[in-house]
Amino acid sequence: MSVSIALLRGPTRSPGRPARRTPIRLAIPLLALPLLPTPTHAQDIQVRAFLSSERVGFGGQFVLNVEVSGTQQTDTDPVLPDMEEFGQYLGSGTSTSMQIANGRTSVTLTYQYRFQAIRDGVFEIGPVKVTAGGRTYETEPVSLVVADTPAPQGGIADSGDPADGVAPEDVFIETEVSRTTAFENEPVVVSYRFFTRVPVESARITTLPQATGFWAEELEQPEAAQEERVIRNGSEYVATTFRRVALFPTGPGEKTLEPLGIEGQVRVPDRRRRDIFGDFFGGASPFDRRVPVAVASRPVTIEVQPLPAEGRPGSFTGHVGELDISATVDRPSVAANEAVTFRLAVTGTGNLRALTPPAITFPDEFETFPPETTDRIAPGGGSIQGTRTYEYVLIPRAPGSVTVPPVEISYFDARARSYGTARSQPVQITVTGDAAALSTETGAVPSVVESIREEIRFIHVGTPDFRRTGVPLHSTAGFWIVLLLPVAVVAGAVAVRRHRDRIEGDVAYARVRRARRMARKRLARAKGLAVGDPRDFYAEVAGALQGFLADKLNVAEAGLVREEAGRLARRRGATDETLERLFACLDDCDLQRFAPAGAEREPPERVLGRAAGIMGDLAKELSS
């Protein structure tokens, strides 16, 4: 006789939300356990790795399955090989199955890791390390082929199941660049547009391109994504611009814009059943299926040319664009030793934030201070334009009529392919009053400001204490404290003894009482791991949160399932807001554990603060 039991399946990540690798353990009612045969032992453990599909389209999803046979759980999470060259981590899940054949029980635990293909070619996925039963096992390498055929309009959609009804031309990303050939520091405006002709319920960016070799300036986007309907190849699409950025090449050569990845959830009709609601109303139906899809843009190559050396002015500092410069003062006449503000405004296009203050030769009669810089920059005309202002504080030390000479700044006009120079008008300032004797060299910034210090010696006159005489001893507080102290000590000892007896005899009580202390120890251990491998740090934080919740609910951590844990916690008094924060923190920890080495991560101090706050709120709510 052979009986197969599929116990539980861990949820993979839903689109629009970070993934949490939810360990789903064996969940069988306790009364049924004695009836089941004993599982196989650790020496029968076998592991293998396989792909859901050995061939996937560019930007599509592939699933790496790690199957562990002969055990209900592993000692640690599987260690995956480095796959960031061709795969972007999306999410994970687990499932456990049990099979009973001829009185022998076999258990299989499967880890499923979802990735998005971000590069064409043939790649080898190295061995996966699994530790179970005190031993470490390695799987055989597997091969993955990412299709090299270009996708319509720049991307391929792949839900992992051809029967899902989502074709590559239904969902894709298009990368629009203002130019593919540019000079150094010439702006290249990049727009990422998401095209779909099937209903999309949610979408989020999974892979953000690294601007290697560029100075990046994010362009403002409306809070609500603007949608427009366009016709492509005879089909109507809804196009949404997800991101706009201005890139300024920092050096010559060939630069590549890496793919931008998006994961979403689309709604497709269920072809296996006839939907009278959809047929009648001609629109969405409650019987439509939600299908996860992933798409990625194609890499774009930018050819960057060096700036010509011929005709380069001496005041040129590398700016590409058009500039105009003006100089003013807040008042044309000022008394000696009073401050006057000299304002230099540079208006134009290009990478204005990278401009350095131009060289200004102030007259020796002025004492000058370093400038304060303000920017008013916004996108416009397919580029970046605005004004950068430098404000100098000048203090004249001698009377007379003083002139600040013209200030010049050079630039390279990419459209005209020539250099230009902008000059301001000279500024005249009239200084009145008498000359001041300076203790420092003219034109220098004072380095020390002397201050006069006073020492004040305070005299404290205390109020004397008065005591009554002839008071009986039994009417004093000290007498009763000494008299009742032994009684209080005995009562405290009895309470401590009862508490210890209850901890030894009541496992649930002991776990609840020790939950916070054990969680604090694990958070302290995680703090020590913050300077090492980020995967160990986030794994320890997630373990502390899961262990704390399991102790407070008095359930086995190995059998902790998100849905069941949430239901039990709500019954005990936990609020939905606190549980959402808990699960979101667990999701973030799991996502960061499998993020690429160079990915941007939340500071460890903030992660530890979030975890400690969640534990504190859970402790209050579950104790009420």
C-alpha positions as CSV (number, residue, x, y, z in Angstrom):
1,M,0.0,0.0,0.0
2,S,1.3,3.5,-0.9
3,V,-0.1,6.7,0.5
4,S,1.1,10.1,-0.5
5,I,0.3,13.2,1.6
6,A,1.0,16.7,0.4
7,L,1.2,18.6,3.7
8,L,1.7,22.3,3.1
9,R,3.0,24.6,0.5
10,G,4.7,27.9,1.4
11,P,3.5,30.9,-0.6
12,T,5.9,32.4,-3.1
13,R,6.0,36.2,-3.2
14,S,2.9,37.9,-4.5
15,P,3.8,40.7,-7.0
16,G,4.2,44.1,-5.5
17,R,5.4,42.8,-2.2
18,P,9.0,41.7,-1.1
19,A,9.5,38.0,-0.8
20,R,9.7,36.1,2.5
21,R,11.1,32.6,2.4
22,T,8.4,31.1,4.6
23,P,9.6,27.8,6.0
24,I,6.6,25.5,5.9
25,R,7.1,22.5,8.2
26,L,5.3,19.3,8.8
27,A,1.8,20.1,10.1
28,I,-0.1,17.0,11.3
29,P,-2.5,16.8,14.1
30,L,-0.8,15.5,17.2
31,L,-3.3,12.7,17.7
32,A,-2.4,11.3,14.3
33,L,1.4,11.2,14.9
34,P,1.5,7.8,16.7
35,L,-0.3,6.2,13.8
36,L,2.4,7.2,11.3
37,P,5.5,5.1,10.7
38,T,8.8,6.5,11.7
39,P,10.5,8.7,9.0
40,T,13.8,7.8,7.4
41,H,17.0,8.6,9.2
42,A,19.6,11.3,8.5
43,Q,21.9,8.9,6.7
44,D,19.1,8.4,4.0
45,I,19.1,12.2,3.2
46,Q,19.5,13.0,-0.5
47,V,19.5,16.4,-2.2
48,R,19.2,17.5,-5.8
49,A,18.7,20.8,-7.7
50,F,16.6,21.2,-10.8
51,L,15.1,24.1,-12.8
52,S,11.4,24.5,-13.7
53,S,12.6,25.1,-17.2
54,E,16.1,24.9,-18.6
55,R,15.3,27.6,-21.2
56,V,13.8,31.0,-20.4
57,G,13.3,34.2,-22.3
58,F,15.3,37.3,-21.5
59,G,13.5,39.1,-18.6
60,G,11.4,36.0,-17.8
61,Q,11.2,34.0,-14.6
62,F,12.9,30.7,-13.8
63,V,12.6,28.7,-10.6
64,L,15.5,26.9,-9.0
65,N,14.2,23.9,-7.0
66,V,16.3,22.4,-4.2
67,E,14.8,19.0,-3.2
68,V,15.8,17.5,0.2
69,S,14.6,13.9,0.6
70,G,14.6,12.0,3.9
71,T,14.1,14.9,6.4
72,Q,11.4,17.2,7.6
73,Q,13.7,20.2,8.0
74,T,17.3,21.3,7.4
75,D,19.8,22.6,9.9
76,T,20.2,25.9,8.0
77,D,18.8,27.5,4.9
78,P,20.4,26.2,1.6
79,V,23.3,28.3,0.4
80,L,22.9,29.3,-3.2
81,P,25.7,30.0,-5.6
82,D,26.4,33.5,-7.0
83,M,23.8,34.1,-9.7
84,E,23.7,37.9,-9.9
85,E,25.5,37.9,-13.3
86,F,22.4,36.6,-15.0
87,G,19.6,36.3,-12.4
88,Q,17.7,38.8,-10.2
89,Y,16.2,37.3,-7.0
90,L,12.4,37.7,-6.9
91,G,11.1,35.5,-4.1
92,S,11.0,32.0,-2.5
93,G,8.8,29.4,-0.9
94,T,8.9,25.9,0.4
95,S,6.7,22.8,0.3
96,T,6.8,19.5,2.2
97,S,5.3,16.2,1.1
98,M,5.1,12.8,2.8
99,Q,4.8,9.4,1.2
100,I,3.9,6.1,3.0
101,A,4.7,2.9,1.1
102,N,4.7,-0.6,2.7
103,G,4.9,0.8,6.2
104,R,7.9,3.0,5.3
105,T,7.6,6.8,5.5
106,S,9.6,9.2,3.2
107,V,9.6,12.9,3.6
108,T,10.6,15.4,0.9
109,L,11.3,19.1,1.6
110,T,11.5,21.4,-1.5
111,Y,12.8,24.9,-1.5
112,Q,11.8,27.0,-4.5
113,Y,13.7,30.2,-5.5
114,R,12.3,32.5,-8.2
115,F,14.7,34.6,-10.3
116,Q,14.4,36.9,-13.3
117,A,16.8,36.4,-16.2
118,I,18.6,39.6,-16.9
119,R,21.3,38.5,-19.4
120,D,21.4,36.4,-22.6
121,G,23.6,33.3,-22.9
122,V,24.2,29.9,-21.5
123,F,25.0,29.8,-17.8
124,E,25.9,27.1,-15.2
125,I,24.3,27.3,-11.8
126,G,26.8,25.9,-9.4
127,P,26.2,23.5,-6.5
128,V,23.8,24.3,-3.8
129,K,25.0,23.5,-0.2
130,V,22.4,22.0,2.2
131,T,23.1,21.2,5.8
132,A,20.8,18.6,7.4
133,G,21.3,16.0,10.1
134,G,24.7,17.5,11.0
135,R,26.1,16.9,7.5
136,T,26.6,19.2,4.5
137,Y,25.5,18.0,1.0
138,E,26.1,19.6,-2.4
139,T,23.9,19.3,-5.5
140,E,25.1,18.8,-9.0
141,P,25.4,21.9,-11.2
142,V,22.6,22.7,-13.6
143,S,22.6,24.6,-16.9
144,L,20.3,27.5,-17.9
145,V,19.8,28.9,-21.4
146,V,18.5,32.5,-21.6
147,A,17.1,33.1,-25.1
148,D,19.2,35.4,-27.3
149,T,16.3,36.2,-29.6
150,P,15.3,39.9,-29.2
151,A,11.9,40.5,-27.7
152,P,9.2,42.7,-29.3
153,Q,9.8,46.3,-28.2
154,G,12.6,45.3,-25.9
155,G,11.4,42.7,-23.4
156,I,10.0,39.2,-22.9
157,A,7.3,38.2,-20.5
158,D,7.3,34.8,-19.0
159,S,5.1,33.5,-16.2
160,G,6.8,30.1,-16.1
161,D,3.8,28.3,-17.6
162,P,2.9,28.5,-21.3
163,A,-0.7,27.7,-20.4
164,D,-1.1,30.9,-18.4
165,G,-2.1,32.7,-21.6
166,V,0.4,35.6,-21.4
167,A,2.4,36.0,-24.6
168,P,5.8,37.9,-24.8
169,E,4.2,40.7,-26.9
170,D,1.5,41.2,-24.2
171,V,3.8,42.8,-21.6
172,F,7.2,44.4,-22.2
173,I,9.4,47.3,-21.2
174,E,10.9,49.8,-23.7
175,T,13.9,51.9,-22.9
176,E,13.8,55.3,-24.6
177,V,17.1,57.4,-24.7
178,S,17.4,60.9,-26.0
179,R,20.7,60.0,-27.8
180,T,22.9,57.0,-28.3
181,T,26.0,59.0,-29.0
182,A,27.0,61.7,-26.6
183,F,30.0,63.7,-25.4
184,E,31.5,63.5,-22.0
185,N,29.1,65.2,-19.4
186,E,26.4,65.7,-22.1
187,P,23.0,64.7,-20.7
188,V,21.3,61.6,-21.9
189,V,17.7,61.4,-20.8
190,V,16.5,57.8,-20.3
191,S,12.8,56.9,-19.9
192,Y,11.5,53.4,-19.0
193,R,8.0,52.7,-20.4
194,F,5.9,49.7,-19.4
195,F,3.6,48.4,-22.2
196,T,0.7,46.0,-21.7
197,R,-2.3,44.9,-23.5
198,V,-3.7,42.8,-20.7
199,P,-5.1,44.1,-17.4
200,V,-2.3,44.7,-14.8
201,E,-3.3,44.7,-11.1
202,S,0.1,45.5,-9.6
203,A,3.6,46.1,-10.7
204,R,6.9,47.0,-9.0
205,I,10.5,47.5,-10.0
206,T,12.7,44.5,-9.1
207,T,16.0,45.4,-10.8
208,L,17.2,49.0,-10.8
209,P,20.1,49.6,-13.2
210,Q,23.4,50.7,-11.8
211,A,24.5,54.0,-13.3
212,T,28.2,52.8,-13.7
213,G,30.2,55.5,-15.6
214,F,27.4,58.1,-15.3
215,W,26.4,60.9,-13.0
216,A,22.7,60.3,-12.4
217,E,20.0,62.9,-11.9
218,E,16.6,61.5,-11.1
219,L,13.8,63.4,-12.9
220,E,10.6,64.2,-11.1
221,Q,7.7,61.8,-11.7
222,P,4.0,62.4,-10.9
223,E,2.8,60.7,-7.7
224,A,0.2,58.8,-9.8
225,A,1.6,57.0,-12.8
226,Q,0.4,58.6,-16.0
227,E,-1.1,56.1,-18.5
228,E,-1.6,56.7,-22.2
229,R,-3.0,54.5,-25.0
230,V,-0.7,53.9,-27.9
231,I,-0.8,51.7,-31.0
232,R,2.2,49.3,-31.7
233,N,2.2,46.8,-34.5
234,G,-1.5,47.2,-35.0
235,S,-2.3,46.5,-31.3
236,E,-3.5,48.9,-28.6
237,Y,-1.3,49.1,-25.5
238,V,-1.5,51.0,-22.2
239,A,1.9,52.7,-21.7
240,T,3.2,53.8,-18.3
241,T,6.4,55.6,-17.7
242,F,8.0,54.0,-14.6
243,R,11.2,56.0,-14.3
244,R,13.0,59.0,-15.9
245,V,16.6,59.8,-15.3
246,A,19.2,62.1,-16.8
247,L,22.6,60.5,-17.1
248,F,25.9,62.4,-17.6
249,P,28.8,60.3,-18.9
250,T,31.9,60.8,-16.7
251,G,34.4,59.5,-19.3
252,P,34.7,58.5,-22.9
253,G,34.2,55.0,-24.3
254,E,31.3,52.6,-24.7
255,K,28.8,52.6,-21.8
256,T,26.0,50.1,-21.3
257,L,22.7,50.8,-19.5
258,E,21.8,47.7,-17.6
259,P,18.3,46.2,-17.8
260,L,15.5,47.5,-15.6
261,G,13.3,44.7,-14.3
262,I,9.6,44.8,-13.3
263,E,7.4,42.1,-11.8
264,G,3.7,42.4,-11.9
265,Q,0.4,40.5,-11.8
266,V,-1.9,40.4,-14.7
267,R,-5.5,39.2,-15.1
268,V,-6.3,36.6,-17.8
269,P,-9.5,34.8,-18.5
270,D,-9.8,31.2,-17.5
271,R,-10.1,29.3,-20.7
272,R,-11.0,26.1,-19.0
273,R,-14.5,27.4,-18.1
274,R,-17.0,29.5,-19.9
275,D,-17.6,32.8,-18.1
276,I,-21.1,34.1,-18.6
277,F,-20.3,37.3,-16.7
278,G,-17.4,38.2,-18.9
279,D,-19.3,37.3,-22.0
280,F,-22.3,39.3,-21.0
281,F,-20.6,42.4,-19.7
282,G,-17.6,42.2,-22.0
283,G,-15.1,43.1,-19.2
284,A,-13.5,41.8,-16.1
285,S,-14.8,38.7,-14.4
286,P,-14.5,37.4,-10.9
287,F,-13.4,34.1,-12.5
288,D,-10.3,35.6,-14.2
289,R,-7.0,34.2,-13.1
290,R,-4.2,36.3,-11.6
291,V,-0.9,35.4,-13.3
292,P,2.5,36.7,-12.1
293,V,4.8,38.0,-14.9
294,A,8.3,39.4,-15.0
295,V,9.8,41.6,-17.7
296,A,13.1,43.4,-18.2
297,S,14.3,46.0,-20.6
298,R,17.1,45.3,-23.1
299,P,20.5,46.7,-22.4
300,V,21.3,49.9,-24.3
301,T,24.8,51.0,-25.4
302,I,25.8,54.6,-25.3
303,E,28.9,55.7,-27.3
304,V,30.6,58.5,-25.4
305,Q,33.0,60.7,-27.3
306,P,35.8,62.7,-25.6
307,L,35.7,66.5,-25.7
308,P,37.8,68.1,-28.4
309,A,41.1,69.6,-27.3
310,E,41.2,72.2,-30.0
311,G,40.0,75.6,-28.9
312,R,39.5,74.7,-25.3
313,P,39.7,77.8,-23.1
314,G,41.8,78.0,-20.0
315,S,38.8,78.6,-17.8
316,F,37.0,75.4,-19.0
317,T,36.3,72.9,-16.2
318,G,34.4,70.3,-18.1
319,H,30.8,71.6,-18.2
320,V,28.8,70.6,-21.3
321,G,25.7,72.8,-22.1
322,E,24.9,76.5,-22.4
323,L,25.7,79.0,-19.6
324,D,25.0,82.6,-18.8
325,I,26.5,84.4,-15.8
326,S,25.5,87.5,-13.8
327,A,27.0,89.2,-10.8
328,T,25.2,91.5,-8.3
329,V,25.6,92.9,-4.8
330,D,22.8,93.4,-2.2
331,R,23.7,97.1,-1.9
332,P,26.1,99.3,-4.0
333,S,27.3,101.4,-1.0
334,V,28.5,100.0,2.4
335,A,30.3,101.3,5.4
336,A,33.8,100.0,6.2
337,N,33.8,96.9,8.4
338,E,30.1,96.1,7.4
339,A,29.3,93.0,5.4
340,V,28.0,93.1,1.8
341,T,26.8,90.1,-0.2
342,F,28.2,89.4,-3.6
343,R,25.9,87.1,-5.6
344,L,27.0,85.2,-8.7
345,A,24.2,83.4,-10.6
346,V,25.1,80.8,-13.3
347,T,22.0,80.0,-15.4
348,G,21.9,77.4,-18.2
349,T,21.6,73.7,-19.1
350,G,23.6,70.6,-18.3
351,N,25.0,69.1,-15.1
352,L,24.8,72.3,-13.0
353,R,25.2,70.5,-9.7
354,A,28.7,69.4,-10.7
355,L,29.8,73.0,-11.4
356,T,32.6,74.2,-9.2
357,P,32.8,77.9,-8.0
358,P,34.6,79.9,-10.6
359,A,37.9,81.7,-9.8
360,I,37.2,85.2,-8.7
361,T,39.9,87.9,-8.0
362,F,38.4,90.0,-5.2
363,P,40.2,93.3,-4.4
364,D,42.7,93.3,-1.6
365,E,40.5,95.8,0.4
366,F,37.9,93.0,1.0
367,E,38.0,90.3,3.5
368,T,36.2,87.3,1.9
369,F,34.5,84.2,3.2
370,P,33.8,80.9,1.3
371,P,30.5,80.9,-0.7
372,E,27.2,79.4,0.1
373,T,25.7,77.5,-2.9
374,T,22.0,77.2,-3.7
375,D,20.4,75.4,-6.6
376,R,17.1,75.8,-8.5
377,I,17.3,73.0,-11.1
378,A,14.5,71.3,-13.0
379,P,14.1,69.2,-16.1
380,G,13.1,70.9,-19.3
381,G,13.5,70.7,-23.0
382,G,14.8,67.1,-22.8
383,S,17.6,68.2,-20.5
384,I,18.4,69.6,-17.1
385,Q,18.2,73.4,-16.7
386,G,18.2,75.9,-13.9
387,T,20.4,78.2,-11.9
388,R,23.2,77.7,-9.5
389,T,23.9,80.6,-7.2
390,Y,27.1,81.4,-5.2
391,E,26.8,84.0,-2.4
392,Y,30.0,85.5,-1.0
393,V,30.2,87.6,2.2
394,L,32.6,90.5,1.8
395,I,33.8,92.9,4.5
396,P,35.6,96.0,3.2
397,R,38.4,97.2,5.5
398,A,39.2,100.5,3.7
399,P,37.0,103.3,2.3
400,G,36.9,104.2,-1.4
401,S,35.5,103.0,-4.7
402,V,36.3,99.3,-5.3
403,T,35.5,97.3,-8.5
404,V,35.1,93.5,-8.6
405,P,36.4,92.4,-12.0
406,P,34.3,90.4,-14.4
407,V,33.9,86.6,-13.7
408,E,34.1,84.2,-16.6
409,I,33.2,80.6,-17.0
410,S,33.6,78.4,-20.1
411,Y,31.5,75.6,-21.4
412,F,31.2,73.2,-24.4
413,D,28.1,73.5,-26.6
414,A,27.4,70.0,-27.8
415,R,25.0,71.1,-30.5
416,A,27.4,73.6,-32.0
417,R,30.4,71.4,-31.2
418,S,32.4,74.4,-30.0
419,Y,33.5,76.0,-26.8
420,G,32.0,79.2,-25.4
421,T,32.7,81.6,-22.5
422,A,30.2,83.5,-20.5
423,R,31.3,86.7,-18.6
424,S,29.6,88.8,-16.0
425,Q,29.7,92.6,-15.9
426,P,32.1,94.3,-13.4
427,V,30.5,95.3,-10.1
428,Q,31.4,98.6,-8.4
429,I,31.1,99.0,-4.6
430,T,31.5,102.3,-2.7
431,V,32.9,102.0,0.8
432,T,32.4,104.8,3.3
433,G,33.8,105.4,6.7
434,D,37.3,105.1,8.2
435,A,39.9,102.5,7.5
436,A,40.1,99.6,10.1
437,A,43.3,98.3,11.6
438,L,43.4,94.6,10.7
439,S,45.1,92.0,12.8
440,T,45.2,89.6,9.9
441,E,46.3,89.8,6.3
442,T,43.9,91.5,4.0
443,G,41.7,89.1,2.1
444,A,42.2,86.2,4.5
445,V,39.4,84.5,6.5
446,P,39.8,85.1,10.2
447,S,40.7,81.8,11.8
448,V,40.2,82.6,15.5
449,V,37.6,84.8,17.2
450,E,38.7,85.8,20.7
451,S,36.1,85.6,23.4
452,I,36.2,87.1,26.9
453,R,35.4,84.6,29.5
454,E,34.2,85.4,33.0
455,E,34.5,83.0,35.9
456,I,31.7,83.3,38.3
457,R,32.1,81.6,41.7
458,F,28.6,80.7,43.0
459,I,28.0,80.8,46.8
460,H,25.5,78.2,47.9
461,V,23.8,78.8,51.3
462,G,22.0,75.7,52.4
463,T,18.8,75.7,54.5
464,P,19.4,73.9,57.8
465,D,17.4,70.8,58.7
466,F,15.3,70.9,61.9
467,R,14.4,67.8,63.8
468,R,11.8,67.3,66.5
469,T,13.0,65.9,69.8
470,G,11.3,63.5,72.1
471,V,9.6,61.5,69.4
472,P,8.8,57.8,70.4
473,L,10.7,55.1,68.4
474,H,7.6,53.2,67.3
475,S,6.2,56.3,65.6
476,T,9.1,56.6,63.2
477,A,9.2,55.2,59.7
478,G,12.5,53.5,60.2
479,F,11.2,51.4,63.0
480,W,8.4,49.9,60.9
481,I,10.8,49.4,57.9
482,V,13.2,47.3,60.0
483,L,10.3,45.4,61.6
484,L,8.5,44.5,58.4
485,L,11.6,43.9,56.2
486,P,12.0,40.2,57.2
487,V,8.3,39.6,56.4
488,A,8.8,41.1,53.0
489,V,11.9,39.1,52.3
490,V,10.1,35.8,53.2
491,A,7.1,36.7,51.0
492,G,9.5,37.5,48.1
493,A,11.3,34.2,48.6
494,V,8.1,32.3,48.4
495,A,7.0,34.1,45.3
496,V,10.3,33.4,43.6
497,R,10.1,29.7,44.5
498,R,6.6,29.4,43.2
499,H,7.7,31.2,40.0
500,R,10.6,28.7,39.5
501,D,8.4,25.7,40.2
502,R,5.9,26.9,37.6
503,I,8.7,27.5,35.1
504,E,9.9,23.9,35.6
505,G,6.5,22.4,35.5
506,D,4.7,24.6,32.9
507,V,6.5,24.7,29.6
508,A,4.1,27.2,28.0
509,Y,4.6,29.6,31.0
510,A,8.3,29.2,30.8
511,R,8.5,30.0,27.1
512,V,6.3,33.1,27.5
513,R,8.4,34.4,30.4
514,R,11.7,33.8,28.7
515,A,10.6,34.9,25.2
516,R,11.8,38.5,25.5
517,R,15.2,37.5,27.1
518,M,15.9,35.0,24.4
519,A,14.9,37.5,21.6
520,R,17.2,40.1,23.1
521,K,20.1,37.6,23.1
522,R,19.5,36.9,19.4
523,L,19.3,40.6,18.5
524,A,22.5,41.2,20.3
525,R,24.1,38.3,18.4
526,A,22.7,39.9,15.1
527,K,24.2,43.2,16.1
528,G,27.6,41.5,16.3
529,L,27.1,40.0,12.8
530,A,26.2,43.4,11.2
531,V,29.8,44.0,10.2
532,G,30.2,40.6,8.5
533,D,28.1,38.8,5.9
534,P,24.7,40.6,5.5
535,R,23.0,37.2,5.0
536,D,24.0,36.0,8.4
537,F,22.8,39.3,10.0
538,Y,19.4,39.2,8.3
539,A,18.9,35.5,9.0
540,E,19.6,36.1,12.7
541,V,17.1,39.0,12.9
542,A,14.4,36.9,11.2
543,G,15.2,34.0,13.5
544,A,14.8,36.3,16.5
545,L,11.4,37.6,15.4
546,Q,10.1,34.1,14.5
547,G,11.4,32.6,17.7
548,F,9.8,35.4,19.8
549,L,6.4,34.9,18.2
550,A,6.6,31.1,18.6
551,D,7.5,31.4,22.3
552,K,4.7,33.9,22.9
553,L,2.1,31.7,21.2
554,N,3.6,28.5,22.7
555,V,4.0,26.7,19.3
556,A,7.0,25.0,17.8
557,E,9.1,27.4,15.7
558,A,9.7,24.5,13.2
559,G,5.9,24.4,12.6
560,L,5.3,28.1,12.4
561,V,3.2,29.1,9.4
562,R,2.4,32.7,8.6
563,E,-1.4,32.2,8.2
564,E,-1.7,30.0,11.3
565,A,0.5,32.3,13.4
566,G,-1.4,35.4,12.4
567,R,-4.7,33.7,13.3
568,L,-3.4,32.6,16.7
569,A,-1.9,36.0,17.4
570,R,-5.1,37.9,16.5
571,R,-7.0,35.5,18.9
572,R,-4.6,36.4,21.6
573,G,-5.0,40.2,21.1
574,A,-2.4,41.1,18.5
575,T,-3.5,43.9,16.1
576,D,-3.4,43.7,12.4
577,E,-1.1,46.7,12.2
578,T,1.5,45.0,14.4
579,L,1.3,41.8,12.5
580,E,1.7,43.6,9.2
581,R,4.8,45.3,10.5
582,L,6.1,41.9,11.7
583,F,5.6,40.1,8.4
584,A,6.9,43.1,6.4
585,C,10.1,43.0,8.5
586,L,10.5,39.3,7.9
587,D,9.9,39.9,4.1
588,D,12.6,42.6,4.0
589,C,15.1,40.3,5.9
590,D,14.5,37.5,3.4
591,L,14.8,39.8,0.4
592,Q,18.1,41.3,1.6
593,R,19.5,37.8,2.3
594,F,19.4,36.9,-1.4
595,A,20.0,40.4,-2.8
596,P,23.1,41.0,-4.9
597,A,26.4,41.9,-3.2
598,G,26.2,45.6,-4.4
599,A,22.5,46.1,-3.6
600,E,21.5,49.0,-1.4
601,R,20.5,47.9,2.0
602,E,18.8,49.4,5.0
603,P,21.2,50.3,7.8
604,P,21.6,47.5,10.4
605,E,20.8,49.9,13.2
606,R,17.4,50.7,11.7
607,V,16.6,47.0,11.1
608,L,17.4,46.2,14.7
609,G,15.3,49.1,15.9
610,R,12.4,47.9,13.8
611,A,12.7,44.4,15.2
612,A,12.9,45.6,18.8
613,G,9.9,47.9,18.4
614,I,7.8,45.0,16.9
615,M,8.8,42.7,19.8
616,G,7.8,45.3,22.3
617,D,4.4,45.9,20.8
618,L,3.7,42.1,20.5
619,A,4.7,41.6,24.1
620,K,2.2,44.2,25.2
621,E,-0.6,43.0,23.0
622,L,-0.2,39.3,23.6
623,S,0.0,39.8,27.4
624,S,-3.2,41.9,27.5
